Amino acid sequence: MPTKRQCITNVLSSLHAPAQASGLLVKQPMFVSDNNGFDWQFVNWYFHHFLGGNPFGHSSTNLGSLYKGLVKDTFKNFKHLRKTTHTHNPVDDAMGNAEAMIAMKEQMGLKFPYE
């Protein structure tokens, strides 16, 4: 039976593997989150604790701020771009945020570094 540490290490390693295998891994990946101040602390700790380093470096980007820049309006909100209901379940919230980023790409021309 694997230890909790081995399980978490395997999960974190698997986050990096698909991008690396597909050639999509960029020189410096960017961490984007709806609430990056909150989410970042956990992601950063887990990567450092279990893998010895964080592939995102020391920076993150707030999804709401990214949207405000795309539409050039500091009063606009991206949350209408989500399809999955925001339930505070991490899987639902991640799906909704991914849907919003895809909409930003398809509808507003957001570019990703691997394109």
BELVENZI-V62143 format. One record per pair of residues at least 24 apart in sequence whose C-alpha atoms are under 6 Angstrom apart, sorted by the first residue. I is the first residue (numbers start at 1). GAP is how many residues later the second one is. If there is no record, write none. Layout:
# BELVENZI-V62143
i-><I | I>
gap-><GAP | GAP>
This chain:
# BELVENZI-V62143
i-><9 | 24 | 29 | 30 | 31 | 32 | 32 | 32 | 32 | 33 | 33 | 34 | 34 | 36>
gap-><41 | 90 | 27 | 26 | 29 | 28 | 29 | 30 | 31 | 29 | 30 | 28 | 29 | 26>
